[in-house]
Amino acid sequence: RKTEPCDKNNPIVTLCVKNDIRRIRMLVEHYRTLGIVKFAILDNDSDDGTFEWMLDQPDIDLYRCREQYQTFVKEGWINRIISHYGFERWYIVTDSDELAVYKDMEKIPLPELTARLETLGVKRVKAITLDTYSDKPLFEESTDIRKDFRWIDSDSYEEKTAIVGSYRIRRFIGGPRYRLMNSDVPLDKHPLVYWEKGTVSADAHYQFPYDEINVAPCFMGVLHYKFLD
């Protein structure tokens, strides 16, 4: 099913999901509040009601694939969906447990933000991934995700130089996974991108070409609801 086309400055929220009914509801509500009118979502053979719920949403273009999930296969799915909707427009590329946020988002909807970015010549926005957690034991059941998982580290993040291909980039590490588990997974992402011919989703953190990585302004956060039951 396909919905009506939307303006190029109104980003299409694009993602893959499997069995994540609680967070996908939260994600759709979040982006609707920010002015999004179209979602393009690939369901990877969910059997928990996720597919059926999305099928009832008039603003979701819904696709389904039963092939086994693999990281690089997922990026292929994302690239295929974007190529279907076309280039020279804005996209939000995300996961079902992530919500992009930015200053004054209560006053500035995403279509207005992207229009401002275009006038500045900005085609990609960098964000820091903020792992959220509750004040309850890890993986304890939650009835209100946004209310319970409202805590983030304020002092455990730092920037370090890393090599991606032949590029030296500034990368974020830290947060509760680093503080408690010594996990130094990269926490920088580019969730908001003006997709042109030649732009490719290479992995969960970066789009090719990599020249844009170090020049992309960083003024967004990605609330990462990873630690649910």
N, C-alpha and C positions, 0 to 999 in steps of 0.2 A: 504494500500500500504506500502511495506517495501523496503528500500534502501539496498545497499550492506553493509555487516558488516564493522566496522572500528576498528582500533587498540585500545587496552584497555587503552592506555595512551592518546587517543584523546577523551575527555569527550563527552558523549551524553547529550545534553541539553534537559531536561525533564520538562514539565509543563502542566498545564491545562489552557484553555482560553475560554472566552465567549465574543463575541461582542467587540473586542478590535483591530480593523484592523490597526489603526495608530501605536499603540505601538508594536504590534507583528511584523510589518515590521521593526521597529527600532531595536527590539531585535534580529531578525534574521540577519540583516545587521551587528550589533555589534559583534555577536559571529562568523559570517563568517570571519570577519576581524581578529579575534583572532585565527583562524585556525580550527574552528569547521566544521566538514563535515557531521554530523548527528544530527537531531532534532527528538525527539519523543514527539509529542504533542497530547493531548486529547482535542478535541473541544466539549464544552458543549452546543451544539445546537445553535450555532451562526446564526444570520439572517441578519448581516450587511455586508457580504462579506468576513468576516474573514476566514470561512471554505473554500470558493471557492479560495481565494488567496493562502492559504496554500496548497491546492490540486494541484496547478500549480508549486509548488516549488520542484525540484527533490531531495533535501537533507532533506525533511521533511517526516518522517513516521507519517501518520495522522490517528488518531482514532476519533471516535465520540460516545458520550453518551448523551442521552436526559433526563436522570434522573435529578431530581432537585438537585442543588448544595447545599452541606452542608460541613462545615469545615472538619469534620472527614471523611466524604465520599470522599472528595478530596484527603486526605492522603491515603486512600485505593486505589484510582485510581493510584496515583503516585507509590505506592508499587507494584501494579499489573503490571504496565508498566515496572518497573525496573526488576522485577522477570522474565519478558518475555525476556529481553535482557541479563540477566545473571549477576552473581556476579564476584568478583575479577577484577573489572574494575572501571574507574572513571566516575562520573556523575556530572553534574551541575543541581541542583534542584532549580527552580526559579519560579517567577510569571511573568506575561506578562508586568508588569510595573517596572521591576527591571533589572538593568544591573550591573553585577559584574565587578569591575575594580581593577587593582593592579599596583604597581610601575613597570616601564619599560615594560608595556604590548605592546608598539609599537615595542619593540625589541624581546620580549620573548613570543612566542605564547603559548597557553594553553597546547598543547602536550609536549612542551619542559619543561614547568613549572611542570607538573605532573610527568614527568620523574625525574626531580631534587628532587621533594618531595619524591618519592619512595626511592631514594638513601639515603635520610635522615630518612626514616621510618615514614614519616608523612602521615596520612591517612584521615585527615580532616582539613579544613582551616576555621577559624573564620573570620567574616567580621562585620563591623559596617554599619548599614543602614543609609544612608544620604538622608533625604527628600530634594528633589530639589524644587525650586520655581522660578518664574519669577519676574520681577520688575513691573508687571501689577497687577491689582486687582485679587483676588482669583477667580479661575475657569473661567477667561476670555479666549476666544477662542485663540488658538495658531496655526500657520501654520507651524512652524519649532520647534518641541519639544526640540531637543538637543540644539538649539541656544537660544530659549527663556527661557527654564528651566535650566539655567546654574549656578544658585546661590545655595549655601548651607551655613548653619551656621558653623562658625569656632570656636565658643567659648561657645556653650550651651550644649555640650554633657558631660556626666560623667559616671563613672562606679560605680555600687552599687552591693552589695551581695544580691542574691535572692535564694530562695529554689525551686528546680525543683525535684519533687519526694522526695527522701531522700538526694539529692545532694545540696550542697552550691556552687553556681556558681557566677561568675562575669558577670554582665549584663549591657549593655549600655542603658541609657535613655537620653532624651534631644531632641534637634533639634527644628524646628519651631512649631511642635505640642505641645511640652512641654512648650516652651517659650510663645506661644500665647493662647493655649487652655488647658494648665495644664494637658495634656495627657501623662502619663508615660508608654506608651506601650513599651515592650522590643524591642530594636533595634539591638540586636546581632543575627546573622544568621550564618549558615554553608552551604554556597552555593556549595562548591567544596568538594566532598566526594569520597573516594575510597570505593566502596560498597562491603561488604563481606557478607557471610551467617550470619544471625543474625542482620545485620544492618536494621533498620526499620525507615521510615519517620514517626515520632510520631506527629509532628505538623509543622507549618511553620518555626519554629526557630531551632529545634533540631532533631537529629536522635538518636535513641536508638542503642546501649547502651550509657548511659550518661557519662560513665567514660572518654570518649574522650573530653568532653566539656571544662574542665579546662586546658587540656594539648594541645589543638589545637592552633597552632600559629595564631595570628591575624595580617594579612598584606593585607587584601582585604577590599574594600568598596563595598557597594551595592547602586548604584544611584537609588533612589526610585521616580519614576515619578507619584506621587499619585494625584497631585492637578490639573489635566487637566480639561477642561470644560466638 
